[in-house]
Amino acid sequence: MSIERRMALRTIKRAFRVRNNQKSRGEKPRVSVFRSLNHIYVQIIDDTTKSTLASFSSLLLKDAQGNKKDVAKKVGLELGKLATEKAIKDVFFDRGRYLYHGRIRELAEGLREGGLNF
């Protein structure tokens, strides 16, 4: 088995492991993260109705200055503010296939500072 194949299987297993660890699948909405090379996208999804409750990305930031970690934290803050306006407090943080460090950790800290609990 090639190295590329093993790495792809590792990321797929990680994504399934993270999503299956959600204890109360229907009670809390899920914060889903997608990270591209230049931008970061986050949305709050209600899995029972299969609808997006709120979303935000680095494309929507007007003052996207600084490095990618700073931008990710600002995106988390803005989504946290949007969620508290819509009376969403408790969520499940679904980091998907990404490890919890760097931009993903900064995003989570921004969400916590914005008022979300997970």
C-alpha positions as CSV (number, residue, x, y, z in Angstrom):
1,M,0.0,0.0,0.0
2,S,1.4,3.4,-1.0
3,I,2.0,6.2,1.4
4,E,-0.6,8.4,-0.3
5,R,-3.2,5.7,0.1
6,R,-2.3,5.3,3.8
7,M,-2.5,9.0,4.4
8,A,-5.9,9.2,2.7
9,L,-7.2,6.3,4.8
10,R,-5.9,8.0,7.9
11,T,-7.8,11.2,7.2
12,I,-11.0,9.4,6.3
13,K,-10.8,7.4,9.6
14,R,-10.2,10.6,11.6
15,A,-13.2,12.3,10.1
16,F,-15.5,9.3,10.9
17,R,-14.0,9.1,14.4
18,V,-14.6,12.8,15.1
19,R,-18.2,12.7,13.9
20,N,-19.1,9.4,15.7
21,N,-17.8,10.8,19.0
22,Q,-20.7,13.2,19.1
23,K,-22.7,12.1,22.1
24,S,-26.0,13.7,21.6
25,R,-26.4,13.6,17.9
26,G,-29.9,15.2,17.7
27,E,-29.8,17.6,20.6
28,K,-27.0,20.0,19.6
29,P,-26.2,21.6,16.3
30,R,-22.9,20.8,14.7
31,V,-20.2,23.3,13.8
32,S,-18.6,22.0,10.6
33,V,-15.2,23.3,9.4
34,F,-13.7,23.4,6.0
35,R,-10.2,24.7,5.5
36,S,-8.7,25.5,2.1
37,L,-5.3,26.7,1.3
38,N,-6.2,30.4,1.6
39,H,-9.6,30.6,3.4
40,I,-11.6,28.9,6.1
41,Y,-15.3,28.2,6.1
42,V,-17.5,27.4,9.1
43,Q,-21.2,26.6,9.3
44,I,-23.6,25.6,12.1
45,I,-25.8,22.7,10.9
46,D,-28.9,21.2,12.5
47,D,-28.7,17.5,11.6
48,T,-32.3,16.7,12.5
49,T,-33.7,19.2,10.0
50,K,-30.6,19.0,7.7
51,S,-30.4,22.7,7.4
52,T,-27.7,25.3,7.9
53,L,-28.5,27.7,10.8
54,A,-25.6,30.1,10.4
55,S,-22.4,30.3,8.3
56,F,-19.4,32.5,8.0
57,S,-16.1,32.4,6.1
58,S,-12.9,34.4,5.7
59,L,-14.3,35.7,2.4
60,L,-16.9,37.7,4.2
61,L,-14.3,39.5,6.5
62,K,-13.8,43.1,5.6
63,D,-10.5,43.5,7.5
64,A,-8.8,40.2,6.8
65,Q,-5.4,41.3,7.8
66,G,-2.7,39.3,9.5
67,N,-1.7,35.7,9.2
68,K,-4.1,32.8,8.6
69,K,-4.4,32.0,12.3
70,D,-5.6,35.6,13.1
71,V,-8.1,35.4,10.3
72,A,-9.4,32.1,11.6
73,K,-9.9,33.6,15.0
74,K,-11.8,36.5,13.6
75,V,-14.1,34.1,11.6
76,G,-14.8,32.2,14.9
77,L,-15.6,35.4,16.7
78,E,-18.0,36.6,14.0
79,L,-19.8,33.2,13.8
80,G,-20.1,33.1,17.5
81,K,-21.8,36.5,17.4
82,L,-24.2,35.4,14.7
83,A,-25.0,32.3,16.7
84,T,-25.8,34.1,19.9
85,E,-28.1,36.5,18.0
86,K,-30.0,33.4,16.8
87,A,-30.1,32.0,20.4
88,I,-27.6,29.1,19.7
89,K,-25.4,28.4,22.7
90,D,-24.4,24.8,22.9
91,V,-22.9,23.1,19.8
92,F,-20.7,20.2,18.8
93,F,-17.4,21.2,17.2
94,D,-16.9,18.9,14.2
95,R,-13.3,19.5,13.0
96,G,-13.7,16.8,10.4
97,R,-10.4,15.5,9.0
98,Y,-8.3,18.3,10.4
99,L,-6.1,18.0,13.4
100,Y,-6.8,20.3,16.4
101,H,-3.9,22.7,16.0
102,G,-3.1,25.9,14.1
103,R,-6.0,27.5,12.3
104,I,-8.6,25.0,13.7
105,R,-7.6,25.7,17.3
106,E,-7.7,29.4,16.7
107,L,-11.1,29.1,15.2
108,A,-12.4,27.1,18.2
109,E,-11.0,29.7,20.6
110,G,-12.7,32.5,18.6
111,L,-16.0,30.5,18.7
112,R,-15.7,30.2,22.5
113,E,-14.9,34.0,22.8
114,G,-17.9,34.6,20.6
115,G,-20.2,32.9,23.1
116,L,-20.5,29.3,22.0
117,N,-20.1,26.3,24.4
118,F,-18.7,22.9,23.3
